[in-house]
Amino acid sequence: MSDQEALTPRVFLMRHGETEWAKLGRYTGTTDIELTPVGIQQVSSAAAKLVGVGKLLDPSRIVHVFVSPRKRAIQTFELLQLPAVEGEREVTEEIAEWDYGDYEGLKTVEIRQLRKQRGLDQERGWDIWRDGCEGGESARQVSERLDRLILQIREIQGPYMNGEKPVDVLLVAHGHILRCFIKRWLGFSLDFPFQMVLAPGAMAVLSYKNNNVSEPALHVGIALPSADEDTPAF
């Protein structure tokens, strides 16, 4: 068996590019806005460097794509130019951004001020990971839908942990929900103090230790394919 065939399955997490609200730090959940020109360039640049045969995100190894139904995520997926996996694309609310409810369009400082004016959070400031969103989703609700998605992915990948066939999966979604996904993938509660940054148009990679579906892991560093090779060298 070649090194390529023996690759442990991976899950690629792609955050959509910049939007006007993301640029301003406003919570953008259900509001359906498109990418800015900068956001389009962010994704196009990432696609040129990372997507293609023999590159980090190889379409021939992707068996399923889960995409948030928001325009900014769908636009990002289209900019990745992955026609080979178009038929395996699943647009699903399971990976939609956190529903911010009453906090939609606000900034963190504005939310905390409004809550304190109403007599809330007198001893400690509002924390979305712990407190959720009034009129929107709680941390528990977000966890439950992500856990369903993780179970679905592990059912796809579990039978092929030793490279029997390529079963990489791609998620195209949003900054908050993808960080939530990483925590749940690793078995952490959403309020676990695990600080992460995922920039607009950036990609993260998850996988498993020891070719074991019961040992989910985060790639804190991943070797890129050699420029003179047709297949990835990692």
N, C-alpha and C positions, 0 to 999 in steps of 0.2 A: 504494500500500500504506500502511495506517495505521501509526502508531508502535507500536500494540499488536501488530499482526501481524509487525512487524519485530523484535520482542524476541528476543534471543539466548536459547537454552534455558538453564534454570537447574536446579540440584539443591538442594533444601531439605533441611537436616539438622535433625531435631527430636530433642532428647534427652528421654527420659522424665522425669517429675516425681520429686520426692523419694521415697526409700524409707527405711526405718529404718536399713539398713546404709549407704546413701549418706550419710545425716545423720551417722553416726558415723565415716565415712572408711574403712569396711571394703570390701575388694575383693569385688565381687559379680559373679560371672560366670554360672555355671550355676545357682546357687541361685535358685529361682523365687519371688520375693516380690512383693507388690503395692505400689501407691503408698500413701503416708500421706495423711491428709486434706489436709495442706499440699501434697503433690504433686499431688493432684487439683485443688486450687485453682490451682496454678501453671499447669497445662496448660489448664484451663478459661479462665483469664484471658488466656493467650496466644492461645487459639483465638478468643475474643471480639474481640480487637484485630487479629489478623493473618489470620484465615481467613474467606473469603467472596467472593462476586462483587465485583470491583473492589478487593479488598484484596490485601495482599502475596502470600498463598497463595490463589490463585483456583482453586477446584475445576474450573472449565471449562478450565483450562490444564494440569491434571495428567493425564498419560497412564499413569503407572505409580507404584505405591507399593511400596517394599520395607520390610518390617517384621521386626524380630527376633522369634523365637518365644517370648521370655520374657514372662511375664504383664505385667510393668511396661511393656513396650513396646507390647503389644497394647492394654492399657488406655489408654495415652496416645493411640494412634491412634484408638480409639473416642471419646475425649473431644474430639478435633479435629472430629468430626462432619462427615465428608467422604463422605456417602452416594453422591454422584455418581461417586466413583472406587472404590467398594467392590469392584466387579467386577475392577478392575485391581490389587487388593492381592495381593502375593506375600509370604508368610511364609517367610523363608529364614535358614538358619544362616550364610549368607555375611556377614550384618550383625549376627550375635549378638555379645554382648560377648566380649572376650578370655577364653579359658579359662584361669583362674588356677591350676588344678590344686591343688598342695599349699598354695598361698597363699590359697585361697578363704576369705573371712571374716576375713582378717588385715588389719592396717594396715601401711603402708610401714615404720614404725619397727620393728614386730614381725618383719617379714620380714627386714630387715637384721640384726637381733639374732640371729635363728635361724641365718642363713647364716654369720655370723661365729663363732658358737659351734661350727659344724661345720668351721671352718677356711677358709671361703670369703671372698672379697672383702676380703682383708687390706690391699690397697693402694688400693682404691676401693670405694665403696658400691654395692650392688645397684641397677641401673637397669633397669626393665622394658623400656624402649624398646630397650635393647641386649641384656639378658641373658634376657628372656623369663621363663617360669615353669616350675619343676620340676613334672613330672607334668601339665603343661598345655601351652599353645602357646608356641612360640618366635616371635620377631619375624618370622622368615622365613615361618612358617606363616600368621601373620596377614596378612602382606603378600600372599601368594599368593592367599588367598581374596578379599581386597579388590580385588586386581588383576583377578580374574575378574569381579567385580561392576562395576568401572569399565568394563571392556571391554563388558559388556552394556549399560550406560547409554549409552556412546558410540555403540554400534550403533543404539540407539533414537533418539538425538538428532542424530547426524552428518548424516543426509540433510536436515535441516531447520534448518540453521544461519542461514538468512536469513529466517526467519519464515514459511516455507511453510505451517506449521501449528504450533499450540502443542504442545510436547513437554516440559513441565516434569516433573521427577521428584521424589518425596519419599522420604526415608529416615527411619524412626522407630526409634531404637536407643538406644545407651548412650554415656556420656561418654568412655570410653577408646577404644572402637572408632570413634567418629565423629571423634575427633582423629586417630586412625590413618588414617582414610579421607581426611581433608583432606591429610595429608602425602603419601599415595600419589597422590591426585588431582593434586597439584602436582609429582609426580615425585621427592619426597624419600624417603630411607630413613627408617625409623621412628626411628632414633637421631639424625636430623638435629635440631640444637638450635633448634627452632621452638616457643616456648612459647605455649600457648593455654589459654584458659579457656572452658568451655561449661557454664553453670549448668544445674541441673535445670529442665526445662520451657522451655529456651531454644532458639532457632532460629538456624542459620547458613546462609549462601547461597553456593553455588559457581556458576561459569559458565565462559565462554570469552572471551578477548580477540579482537577483530577478527573476530567471527563465524567463528572458526576452531577446529574440533574438536581441532586439534593444539596449541592454546594454552590449556590449562585455567587457570582463574584463581579467586582467592578474592575475593569482595566484601568489602572492608574497610569499606565504607559503602554503603548502598543507599537511594535516595530512596523514601519511602513515598508511596502514592497520595494525591492531593488529596482532601479530604473531600467536595468537591462534584462529583467526577467519578465516572462509572460504571466506568471502566477505569483500570488503573494508569498513572501518568505517568512510569514509569521504564523 
